[in-house]
Amino acid sequence: MPPRELWERFFDPDGVLEALGCGALPGDVVELGCGYGTFTTAAARRVSGTVYASDIDPMMVRATIDRATQSGLQNVVVEARDFVSEGCGRPDGSVGFVMLFNILHIEDPISLLREAHRVLHSRGVVGVIHWRRDIETPRGPPLELRPDPGQCRSWAEKAGLRWLSSPALAGSAWHWGMTLGRTTRAQRP
Ligand SMILES: C[S@@+](CC[C@H](N)C(=O)[O-])C[C@H]1O[C@@H](n2cnc3c(N)ncnc32)[C@H](O)[C@@H]1O
């Protein structure tokens, strides 16, 4: 990750969350790989439920905890977790919004989407953003690792999710966004 000040020039967290509908539904939020908490605290201000954020990197966990504390937010829980081996730790069907932001270039994106599907309640939404690969961007993973929206949608469908929308992301020109919802049955791995 680049330094926080640089990273946060690339997004408008409120514009992203508004476009993806975070806060439109009641319930808790899960964020997998929260980084500096760029979106964690913005989400926590928008929802009445709790934002459960996690990251494998203890420095990112500390940064996000400090940020939530300094912002006076009472509805943020941050944990050090490896989502590959431990998932997000929330019960099945318990969450209204899952954030998968700048994370789906990992080795096994379908398993992460399955974890999002597992915790989502029936009307819940998964919000995805990632770096565009069709234009030059100032940062982001190597082009060959970046999923485009079509790739993401195909992975999501394998994980039992269905495409809902691909909204424009106000103030975040280097990213694309997508929302996904639950289907009645997940496909088997
Ligand atoms: C590119 S950053 C994105 C951070 C944040 N989602 C954002 O968009 O600002 C990816 C984050 O995912 C975390 N991460 C990577 N692999 C992980 C894993 N297996 N379990 C938990 N966190 C992970 C990294 O430590 C890093 O903070």
The ligand as an ORCA input file, in Angstrom:
! r2SCAN-3c Opt
* xyz 0 1
  C      -5.139     -2.714     -1.677
  S      -5.507     -2.720      0.012
  C      -7.181     -2.110      0.021
  C      -7.599     -1.566      1.364
  C      -9.035     -1.046      1.428
  N      -9.977     -2.078      1.071
  C      -9.195      0.165      0.526
  O      -9.714      0.006     -0.586
  O      -8.789      1.253      0.936
  C      -5.742     -4.432      0.380
  C      -5.757     -4.752      1.872
  O      -6.135     -6.126      2.020
  C      -5.342     -6.703      3.028
  N      -5.267     -8.157      2.795
  C      -4.622     -8.798      1.803
  N      -4.759    -10.127      1.929
  C      -5.511    -10.327      3.048
  C      -5.979    -11.498      3.722
  N      -5.697    -12.731      3.280
  N      -6.737    -11.352      4.844
  C      -7.032    -10.096      5.299
  N      -6.599     -8.955      4.703
  C      -5.847     -9.063      3.589
  C      -3.989     -6.009      2.897
  O      -3.241     -6.087      4.100
  C      -4.406     -4.581      2.527
  O      -4.533     -3.757      3.662
*
